[in-house]
Amino acid sequence: MLNTKKMNKIDSTLTVITNNPLVRDKYSNVIYVYGGPLQVIDKVLEFLEKGYLLHSHPISGSIRLSCNPYRSILVSKKRSGGQIDKNGIKTILVAIDHIYKSINNRPTPKVFLYDYAELDLELLEKTVTF
């Protein structure tokens, strides 16, 4: 569900799809996903299949994928004519493959969750000018 209550707004042509509560609480044009990075990427893939454009890379930074439980990805509004962002879909599918290969069954220690959330927020903010 699109969150429209927050004051800070990313460019109106962009939407953030995230599972990061810090991003959800800071920005208004956010679709919040309950779950892990794969659930976020699955939601992004749904948007791309509807004609949206991938605006940020799904694997940003040099953080070990198996450690970071948060993912924030920017998509742009639909293309006219219903064209599909084939390069975006390819990038998402490669990201899914990388994440599956890096998943381990050890959960991230709770003491590090806030740090990872802040890091994800900072990477998002460096991606686009607010």
C-alpha atoms as one frame of an Amber mdcrd trajectory, in Angstrom:
protein
   0.000   0.000   0.000   1.304   3.463  -0.890   2.139   5.509   2.193   1.103
   9.163   1.752   1.280  10.443   5.351   4.963  11.386   5.563   6.280  14.874
   4.855   9.456  14.020   2.974   8.843  13.165  -0.623  11.036  11.672  -3.284
  10.571  13.001  -6.823   6.941  12.314  -7.700   7.945  10.222 -10.711   9.622
   7.704  -8.393   8.334   5.134  -5.934  10.429   3.302  -3.358   9.690  -0.358
  -2.769  11.261  -1.339   0.541  11.158  -3.479   3.638  13.136  -0.886   5.608
  11.064   0.777   8.361  13.367   3.834   8.373  12.596   4.464   4.697   8.882
   3.804   5.265   8.791   6.303   8.123  10.764   9.024   6.336   9.250   9.208
   2.854   5.754   9.427   1.458   5.906   7.628  -1.886   6.810   4.238  -0.439
   5.365   0.800  -0.921   6.262  -1.140   2.204   6.838  -4.862   1.874   6.670
  -7.141   4.888   9.401  -9.711   4.461  12.996  -9.990   3.396  14.991  -8.776
   0.399  13.561 -11.458  -1.893  10.018 -10.315  -1.151  11.027  -6.728  -2.008
  12.588  -7.863  -5.265   9.502  -9.953  -6.087   7.343  -6.829  -5.594   9.659
  -4.798  -7.849   9.395  -7.519 -10.496   5.587  -7.251 -10.308   5.836  -3.504
 -10.970   8.238  -3.988 -13.885   5.868  -6.526 -15.426   3.174  -3.812 -15.254
   5.363  -1.407 -17.252   7.278   0.453 -14.542  10.984   1.203 -15.017  13.780
   0.092 -12.699  15.468   3.267 -11.448  18.034   1.886  -8.978  20.068  -1.277
  -8.811  18.595  -3.988  -6.550  22.024  -4.856  -5.141  23.560  -1.571  -4.088
  26.701  -1.080  -2.079  29.244  -3.739  -1.280  27.385  -5.276   1.639  27.266
  -9.030   1.943  23.826  -9.973   0.690  23.484 -12.681   3.282  23.802 -10.127
   6.102  21.665  -7.190   5.040  17.988  -7.865   5.731  16.845  -4.588   4.095
  16.396  -3.607   0.489  15.086  -0.326  -0.975  14.617  -0.101  -4.731  13.384
   2.813  -6.833  10.982   2.374  -9.734   9.652   5.053 -12.088   6.170   5.527
 -13.396   4.858   3.328 -16.173   6.106   3.736 -19.696   3.594   4.940 -22.210
   2.327   2.257 -24.517   2.795  -0.499 -21.930   6.367  -1.301 -22.930   8.185
  -3.539 -20.471  11.604  -2.607 -19.059  13.403  -5.719 -20.327  16.792  -4.579
 -18.996  15.244  -3.891 -15.601  13.686  -7.349 -15.490  17.015  -8.907 -16.487
  18.754  -6.966 -13.688  16.150  -8.128 -11.163  16.486 -11.767 -12.236  20.277
 -11.599 -11.885  19.827 -10.041  -8.422  17.482 -12.850  -7.398  20.089 -15.371
  -8.482  22.832 -13.595  -6.492  20.653 -13.372  -3.394  19.707 -17.052  -3.560
  23.379 -17.975  -3.836  24.297 -15.835  -0.826  21.465 -16.781   1.522  22.454
 -18.582   4.644  20.215 -19.730   7.435  21.816 -17.533  10.080  19.603 -14.571
  10.989  21.148 -11.128  11.309  21.777 -10.401  15.001  19.170  -7.916  16.255
  21.901  -5.621  17.550  22.878  -4.884  13.909  19.390  -4.387  12.421  19.277
  -0.619  12.962  22.745  -0.213  11.442  21.700  -2.131   8.332  18.489  -0.096
   8.091  20.462   3.161   8.261  22.937   1.918   5.684  20.124   0.980   3.298
  18.525   4.421   3.814  21.823   6.177   3.116  22.392   4.157  -0.057  18.885
   5.068  -1.225  19.456   8.752  -0.529  22.740   8.709  -2.445  20.916   7.191
  -5.423  18.603  10.140  -6.004  18.528  13.821  -5.074  15.642  14.638  -2.770
